[in-house]
Amino acid sequence: MSNPKVRPALEKKPLSPRGSYDVAYFAQKHGLSLKDAMRLIKAHGSDRDAADRAAQRFHH
């Protein structure tokens, strides 16, 4: 069983194409391809909230 306190701490990390944020996790979380996830991360830099909102709009 996973520790529920770990996930919120991970979600506060900044987005970065240089590896401080797991692109595969972001892609899976939002149902995106790795290519699309990387594009969104690059477009929104370290603003996780903005990238999450963009990923939500990506499907609509």
Residue frames as qw, qx, qy, qz and C-alpha x, y, z in Angstrom:
[[0.000, 0.890, 0.457, 0.000, 0.00, 0.00, 0.00],
 [0.432, 0.451, -0.027, 0.780, 1.41, 3.39, -0.96],
 [0.284, -0.439, -0.428, 0.737, 1.89, 6.20, 1.48],
 [0.195, 0.834, 0.484, 0.178, -0.73, 8.93, 0.73],
 [0.253, -0.891, 0.027, 0.377, 1.63, 11.62, 2.03],
 [0.540, -0.222, 0.506, 0.635, 4.18, 10.91, -0.69],
 [0.379, 0.563, 0.595, 0.431, 2.04, 11.84, -3.72],
 [0.004, -0.975, -0.224, 0.012, 1.23, 15.45, -2.64],
 [0.431, -0.707, 0.314, 0.464, 4.92, 16.11, -2.04],
 [0.525, 0.047, 0.634, 0.566, 5.74, 14.81, -5.53],
 [0.275, 0.744, 0.543, 0.275, 3.06, 16.95, -7.12],
 [0.163, -0.951, -0.052, 0.257, 4.66, 20.12, -5.74],
 [0.583, -0.262, 0.423, 0.643, 7.85, 19.57, -7.74],
 [0.283, 0.679, -0.145, -0.661, 8.31, 22.00, -10.60],
 [0.849, 0.449, 0.276, 0.033, 7.90, 20.87, -14.20],
 [0.049, -0.790, 0.476, 0.382, 11.07, 20.80, -16.22],
 [0.868, 0.440, -0.194, -0.121, 12.21, 19.08, -19.39],
 [0.255, 0.650, -0.673, 0.244, 15.61, 18.63, -17.72],
 [0.572, 0.008, -0.814, 0.100, 14.34, 15.81, -15.56],
 [0.086, -0.108, 0.630, -0.764, 12.97, 17.28, -12.34],
 [0.670, 0.161, 0.310, -0.654, 9.51, 16.12, -13.40],
 [0.401, -0.021, 0.896, 0.188, 8.70, 12.68, -14.76],
 [0.363, 0.238, -0.393, -0.811, 7.28, 13.13, -18.25],
 [0.332, -0.098, -0.912, -0.220, 5.98, 9.55, -18.28],
 [0.073, -0.395, -0.760, 0.512, 4.02, 10.18, -15.07],
 [0.223, 0.413, 0.073, -0.880, 2.54, 13.40, -16.47],
 [0.363, 0.147, -0.664, -0.636, 1.59, 11.64, -19.71],
 [0.282, -0.224, -0.933, 0.015, -0.05, 8.75, -17.89],
 [0.008, 0.374, 0.574, -0.728, -1.83, 11.04, -15.42],
 [0.347, 0.502, 0.054, -0.791, -3.49, 12.93, -18.28],
 [0.753, 0.354, 0.555, -0.021, -3.74, 10.15, -20.89],
 [0.341, 0.867, -0.228, -0.281, -1.28, 11.82, -23.25],
 [0.889, 0.317, -0.130, 0.304, 1.47, 10.51, -25.48],
 [0.658, -0.434, -0.026, 0.615, 5.00, 11.16, -24.26],
 [0.369, 0.280, 0.298, 0.834, 5.51, 13.55, -27.17],
 [0.194, -0.744, -0.357, -0.531, 2.42, 15.62, -26.26],
 [0.642, -0.704, -0.232, 0.197, 3.32, 15.58, -22.55],
 [0.612, -0.188, 0.074, 0.765, 6.81, 16.90, -23.31],
 [0.163, 0.503, 0.334, 0.780, 5.36, 19.65, -25.49],
 [0.401, -0.809, -0.321, -0.288, 3.06, 20.79, -22.69],
 [0.703, -0.559, -0.110, 0.426, 5.85, 20.69, -20.12],
 [0.507, 0.058, 0.180, 0.841, 8.14, 22.72, -22.37],
 [0.009, -0.636, -0.380, -0.671, 5.37, 25.23, -23.08],
 [0.487, -0.792, -0.208, -0.305, 4.54, 25.81, -19.42],
 [0.242, 0.602, -0.555, 0.521, 7.98, 25.55, -17.85],
 [0.220, 0.064, -0.829, 0.511, 7.94, 25.09, -14.10],
 [0.466, -0.064, 0.225, -0.853, 4.25, 25.97, -13.62],
 [0.057, 0.075, 0.995, -0.008, 2.68, 22.59, -12.80],
 [0.334, 0.508, 0.586, -0.536, -0.81, 24.04, -12.38],
 [0.398, 0.613, -0.222, -0.646, -0.72, 25.65, -15.83],
 [0.182, 0.294, -0.883, -0.318, 0.54, 22.42, -17.41],
 [0.171, 0.235, 0.926, -0.243, -2.19, 20.41, -15.68],
 [0.401, 0.600, 0.321, -0.613, -4.86, 22.85, -16.89],
 [0.342, 0.549, -0.513, -0.565, -3.46, 22.71, -20.43],
 [0.034, 0.102, -0.987, -0.118, -3.48, 18.91, -20.34],
 [0.316, 0.421, 0.732, -0.433, -7.14, 19.00, -19.26],
 [0.430, 0.673, 0.020, -0.602, -7.99, 21.28, -22.20],
 [0.008, 0.419, -0.790, -0.448, -5.90, 19.16, -24.58],
 [0.163, 0.180, 0.968, 0.064, -8.60, 16.47, -24.69],
 [0.251, 0.658, 0.599, -0.382, -11.55, 18.84, -25.14]]
